[in-house]
Amino acid sequence: MRALAGTMRAELIGLGGVVERNIYLTRRYIWWDVAFMLWTIANTLTIVFIAKGIEATGGQ
């Protein structure tokens, strides 16, 4: 029983470290995430507008 408790404690400490690292990285790079999201949205809209333009000019 003690071995199981020790193993669980070690796993929870490791999980806590992963969560803490994720929070730190998210805070550090949040503006890069926002910029990448805006860039992705702009590229998607560009493709949509090109497709609409081709249809509007009589293309297939």
N, C-alpha and C positions, 0 to 999 in steps of 0.2 A: 504494500500500500504506500509506503514511503517513497518507493522508487517512482510510482505513478505520480505522486504529488510533486516530486522533484522534477520529473519530466514535464508535467503540465506547467509548473512555475517557469521553467526555462523557455518553453514554447510561448508563454504569455509575455515574457520579457522580450523575446525576439519579435513578437507581433507588435508590441508597443514601440519598439525601435523602428519598425517598418512604417507604422502610422505616423510617428513623429517626423521621420525623414520625408514622408509624402507631404505632410503639412508644411514643412520648411521649404521644400522645393516648389510647392504650389504658391506660397507667398512670394518666393523669390522670382518666379517666372510668370506670374499672372498676366503681366502686361504683354509678354511675348505670346501667351495663349490668346489673348484678346486680339492682338495684331494678326496672328495666324488665322483666327476665325473670320475677321473682316476680309482678309486677303482671299480666303476660300469662298466667302459669299460673293465677293466681287468677281472672281473667276467664273463661278457658276452662273451669275447673272450675265456675264459677257457671252457665255456659250448660249444661253437662252435667247438673248437679244440677236445674236447672229442667226440662230435658227429661225426666229420670227422674221428677220429681215429677208432671209432667203425665201420664205413662204410668201412674204408680201410682194416680192418682185417677180413672182410667178415661177420660182424654182420648185424643185420637188423636194 
